[in-house]
Every structure is written in structure tokens, then in C-alpha cells.
Amino acid sequence: MNGIDNLLYLSSSSDYSGNVEISLTFKPGTDPDVAQVQVQNKLQLAMPLLPQQVQQQGVEVEKSSDAYLMFPSFVSEDGSMQQEEIADYIATNIKDPISRISGVGDAPLFGAQNAMRIWMDPNKLNRFKLTPVEVINAIRAQNDQVAVGQLGATPAVPGQQLNASIISQTRLTSAEEFNQIFTQNQP
């Protein structure tokens, strides 16, 4: 990020899940739009040097302050939703619309979303002659959401009112679905 106009300093942090945040601090009075463009340009130069997984996941550049305006909290008054379900609902239905409000730089989600942890048994891996990399590759290949096209994309027929993405498969959501993942060396 060297060479960006009015850059005072940068700091970085990472968490247990592999997320990394690099914060750049600029001199007061710096145009945030110009600074964001310069950061994006520098990032494009660095992208080929980043690991493939990072490139696939994507890197976001956003203008924000580290000061929080509010901390709304959500609860299930009737107890019908667990904390993870509430966090998933917020991530799916609330977080992005709030992030698009003018003046909002970021809308971080505090709370655990649903996740699937997979424990590999070394003895079973050996018995099936599998490596952890083969299992990881099988999970990636079979737990992916793929957009295969659109209905109503251009060129559109006059009067057309629908434009929808077609998704060929969705991410796995249950332990049973993960149990059905096929690997090459299954008996």
C-alpha cells in the first residue's frame, strides 16, 4: 500500500477463522472516494500474489470509521430460534440492506452463524487411502453454489418483467448432506 496519497499508517488483525482485516488511516481532510480508488488499484496489483482461496473468496474495500453508531440486538421472544438461526437470519435479510444505507461503512455481525465442522479420523482416512486434501477438495467440489445463467437476461423481450438467476446447486446445510459427499476411494 506504499505510495497511496495521504496514508498515515496501516494496521492489520486476523481471527481464528482466517479473516484478515487491514485498516488504512489517512490524514484528516483526505477525500475518501479518491483514497478508496487508490487502495483498490493497489489491491488489484497484489491480488495475483494472494493465495488462490483468498482470490476465490474475494477481498472487500470499504470506507468506514472504527466508531460504532449503534449495537442493535435481536432475540427470539417466543424461543423458537437459536442464536445461530437468528445470526443466519440477520446475515441473510438485514446486514446487506443496512450496509447499503448512505453513510454506513460496515455493518459487522456479532454472533455465530451456522457452520459445519468436519473432524477427520486418521484411521478411516488411512483405511480408505484418502488424504485430508482429497477430502477438502471433495467438500469444496460438492458444497458449492453455482450460478449457471439467468432467465430474462438481455436481450429482453418487450414487456418482460422477470430477471432471475438460475442456481444449479446450493450449499449443503445438514450433517446428513455432508455424509453423502462422495470421494474417489469410497468402497
HELIX and SHEET records of a PDB file:
HELIX    1   1 PRO A   32  ALA A   46  1                                  15    
HELIX    2   2 MET A   47  LEU A   49  5                                   3    
HELIX    3   3 GLN A   52  GLN A   57  1                                   6    
HELIX    4   4 GLN A   83  ASN A   93  1                                  11    
HELIX    5   5 LYS A   95  SER A   99  1                                   5    
HELIX    6   6 PRO A  122  ARG A  127  1                                   6    
HELIX    7   7 PRO A  132  GLN A  142  1                                  11    
HELIX    8   8 ALA A  175  ASN A  179  1                                   5    
SHEET    1   A 2 LEU A   7  SER A  14  0                                        
SHEET    2   A 2 VAL A  20  PHE A  26 -1                                        
SHEET    1   B 2 VAL A 146  LEU A 151  0                                        
SHEET    2   B 2 ALA A 164  GLN A 169 -1                                        
END                                                                             
